[in-house]
Structure formats: structure tokens, C-alpha cells
Amino acid sequence: MLQLRKISVLLSGLLLSYAAHAGKLAIVIDDVGYRPAEENKVLQMPQAISVAVLPNAPHAHEMASKAHQMGHEVLIHLPMAPLSKQPLEKDTLTPEMSSEEVARIMRNAVNNVPYAVGLNNHMGSRMTSSLPGMQKVMQALNHYNLYFLDSMTIANSQAVPAAQGTQVKVLKRRVFLDDSQDINAIRQQFSRAVKLAQRDGYAIAIGHPHPNTVRVLQQMLPTLPAEITLVRPSQLLNEPLHRGSRTPVTPQKPATPRFQPPGLCKPTQPLTPVPATRALNVVSESVAQSPLFTRIKSLF
């Protein structure tokens, strides 16, 4: 019996450790449509890697179609005005634009990027920090079945409050992989994204089709911990609240609880006792089939 207790404690510890470090990681590659050579390398990566396509890029339609055909999730990478002075893409959204102009640009973007299921902002610190501007965006976006991934280029983004009263669901970027294109810095950011996913249950990282970013992803994706699952952003739309992160929201009304307690259920006959050894056997069999146990076993 003492041995069974030791096994039970060990297995419980393994289960708790696995649960504490399990998480989902979504990676989105922005600025797609200008560099097919590097972008095609991204499309050779796992299908869960998603791409955000600039709607007026020369290869926008081609790369969006190809990404979809190869099983990747496609987003529209919609240009929005930054606070800094720099060259802007055609049809960059500004807070001063009319609702009609925003709707026209949105419509063209949807036509230029086929198969898109979401939209995120390209630059946009000035636009996303404007509540009236983002309300126009969300109202236009509400006509399409697209979620909004906030690239969080500014801390006081108004995307969430602007989505109030619409059906648009909002996600937030947690990590930029390649603010610095130094390969070691990109590796550190990738590791940070993994740790956030382990700590909070999920994380979204954004990168770009730079040679060093592509190289780091090629090297580090195969080394992801077994308890980290690579997912598409759309698979995170209904994630619950986690420490250190804001929950994706459907602004119009509170989500319906997934489980309603049915009340007390009384058995008509006394339940047959389950021997402790049988219970431990069930737990042992379950844990023995887990990825974490397999990895630990391989170390011995």
C-alpha cells in the first residue's frame, strides 16, 4: 500500500506539472505580399502558422490564395496611421476619414485578400488610439465574419471599447518576435512567447518574413515543448481569462456558461465501491499515455 501511495503522489505531481505548463501558442507573420521568396518558406512551416497579407501588396491575392490552399489561416493586414512620420501604404486608415471611406477601404481589402478570416492592423498607433476612428473600423468590420487581432502598437489601443455594440471579436498580440532583427534577440522573443503561453494558457506572437525570423522559426518550432500546442488565432477566440492577459471578448453580450449545474443527482441504488488499486491503475494508465510522461521516461 505504501508503494501505491508513492506512485499516486508521483503521478499527481506529474499531472499538476503538466497542467501548469500546458498552453497554446499562435504565431502570425505580418507584411505578406511583397517577398514571395521568404514568404514561401513560411508556408512550408506547420499549418498553424498564420499569415497577415497587406491588401495592396503586389502579390497579395497570390499569397493569400496559396496560404489558404496550403492550410494556413489568412488575415488582412490593414494599414492604419501611425503617430510617427513614415511612408504609408495606399489606403492607410486615419481617424479623420468618414465612415463611408473606411467602409470602402475595408471592402477593397476583403476583395484583395481572399479567404481571410481575421484582420489585424499594420502600424496604427494613431488610428488604434482613437476611439471614434476605431468605432468606424469596427462598424465596417461588423459586416464581415472577421475577428480583429490588435497588434498592440500602442498601449492605449481603443479596439476593445470600439467593438462594443458589434459582433466583432477581439484578440491581442502579446509578443513581437522581431522588433530587433538580431537572430539571438528573435530567439529570446520566441522563448518569451512560449513562457507566456505556459504561464497564461495562451499567447499570440507576431513576426515578419525577414530572413532571420524565418531561420529562427525553422530552428525553434521543432523544439517546442510537448505541452505547448501551436494553434491558429481563431482557435483562441473563446479562451477564458488567464493571469496577465485580457480575455478575447464578444462585446455585445456576456458569453453563455458552457456548463449549467443540473442540481443534486441521487442514485436509485447504492454505488459499488471502487477499490483504491483500481483507481490508481486508471490514473497510471492515463498518465503513462501523456506526452510529458513519455518524455520523462525517455530520459531514464
SULRABEL-V871362 format. One record per backbone hydrogen bond with DSSP energy under -0.5 kcal/mol. NH is the residue of the N-H (numbers start at 1). CO is the residue of the C=O. E is the energy in kcal/mol with one decimal. If there is no record, write none. Layout:
NH_CO_E / NH_CO_E
This chain:
5_1_-2.0 / 6_2_-2.1 / 7_3_-2.4 / 8_4_-2.5 / 9_5_-2.5 / 10_6_-2.4 / 11_7_-2.8 / 12_8_-2.5 / 13_9_-2.2 / 14_10_-2.2 / 15_11_-2.5 / 16_12_-2.5 / 17_13_-2.4 / 18_14_-2.4 / 19_15_-2.5 / 20_16_-2.3 / 21_17_-1.2 / 22_18_-0.9 / 23_227_-1.9 / 24_201_-2.0 / 25_229_-2.8 / 26_203_-2.6 / 27_231_-0.5 / 28_205_-2.6 / 29_50_-2.6 / 30_28_-0.6 / 30_207_-3.2 / 32_52_-2.3 / 34_31_-0.7 / 39_35_-2.7 / 40_36_-2.6 / 41_37_-0.7 / 41_38_-0.5 / 42_38_-1.3 / 43_39_-1.8 / 44_40_-0.6 / 44_41_-0.6 / 45_42_-1.8 / 49_46_-2.0 / 50_27_-2.6 / 51_73_-2.4 / 52_29_-3.0 / 53_51_-0.5 / 53_75_-2.8 / 54_32_-2.1 / 57_54_-1.7 / 59_33_-2.4 / 60_57_-1.7 / 63_59_-2.8 / 64_60_-2.4 / 65_61_-2.2 / 66_62_-2.3 / 67_63_-2.7 / 68_64_-2.1 / 69_65_-2.3 / 70_66_-1.7 / 71_68_-1.7 / 72_67_-2.7 / 73_47_-0.5 / 74_115_-0.5 / 75_51_-2.6 / 76_118_-2.3 / 77_53_-2.8 / 77_75_-0.5 / 78_76_-1.1 / 78_120_-1.9 / 80_122_-2.5 / 81_93_-2.8 / 86_84_-0.7 / 92_89_-0.8 / 93_79_-2.5 / 97_94_-1.4 / 102_98_-2.3 / 103_99_-2.3 / 104_100_-2.0 / 105_101_-2.3 / 106_102_-2.4 / 107_103_-2.3 / 108_104_-2.3 / 109_105_-2.2 / 110_106_-2.3 / 111_107_-1.8 / 112_108_-2.2 / 113_109_-1.6 / 114_112_-0.5 / 116_113_-1.1 / 117_74_-2.7 / 118_74_-0.9 / 119_147_-1.8 / 120_76_-2.8 / 121_149_-0.8 / 122_78_-2.8 / 123_121_-0.6 / 124_80_-1.0 / 126_81_-1.2 / 127_81_-2.1 / 128_124_-3.3 / 129_125_-0.7 / 130_127_-1.6 / 131_129_-0.7 / 134_130_-2.5 / 135_131_-2.2 / 136_132_-1.5 / 137_133_-1.5 / 138_134_-2.8 / 139_135_-2.3 / 140_136_-2.0 / 141_137_-2.9 / 142_138_-1.6 / 143_140_-1.3 / 144_141_-2.0 / 146_141_-0.5 / 146_144_-1.8 / 147_117_-1.5 / 148_169_-3.1 / 149_119_-2.8 / 149_147_-0.5 / 150_148_-0.7 / 150_171_-3.1 / 151_149_-0.6 / 157_154_-0.9 / 158_128_-3.7 / 162_158_-2.4 / 163_159_-1.3 / 163_160_-0.7 / 164_161_-1.3 / 166_163_-2.1 / 170_249_-1.4 / 171_148_-2.7 / 173_150_-2.5 / 174_204_-2.9 / 175_204_-1.8 / 177_175_-0.6 / 177_206_-3.0 / 186_182_-2.1 / 187_183_-1.9 / 188_184_-2.1 / 189_185_-2.1 / 190_186_-2.3 / 191_187_-2.4 / 192_188_-2.1 / 193_189_-2.2 / 194_190_-1.9 / 195_191_-2.3 / 196_192_-2.3 / 197_193_-2.1 / 198_194_-2.2 / 199_195_-2.5 / 200_196_-3.1 / 201_197_-1.5 / 203_24_-1.5 / 205_26_-3.0 / 206_175_-2.7 / 207_28_-2.6 / 209_30_-0.7 / 210_208_-2.0 / 214_210_-2.6 / 215_211_-2.2 / 216_212_-2.4 / 217_213_-2.4 / 218_214_-2.4 / 219_215_-1.9 / 220_216_-3.0 / 221_217_-2.2 / 223_220_-1.1 / 224_221_-1.5 / 228_225_-1.9 / 229_23_-2.8 / 229_227_-0.5 / 230_228_-0.5 / 231_25_-2.5 / 235_232_-1.6 / 236_233_-2.3 / 237_234_-0.9 / 239_236_-1.6 / 242_245_-0.5 / 245_242_-1.7 / 249_170_-0.9 / 251_168_-0.7 / 251_249_-0.6 / 252_166_-0.7 / 253_250_-0.7 / 261_259_-0.6 / 266_264_-0.6 / 267_265_-0.5 / 275_273_-0.6 / 279_275_-1.9 / 280_276_-2.4 / 281_277_-2.1 / 282_278_-2.2 / 283_279_-2.1 / 284_280_-3.0 / 285_281_-2.7 / 286_282_-2.1 / 287_283_-2.7 / 288_284_-2.6 / 289_285_-0.8 / 289_286_-0.6 / 290_287_-1.9 / 294_290_-2.0 / 295_291_-2.2 / 296_292_-2.5 / 297_293_-2.8 / 298_294_-1.6 / 299_295_-0.6 / 299_296_-1.2 / 300_297_-1.2
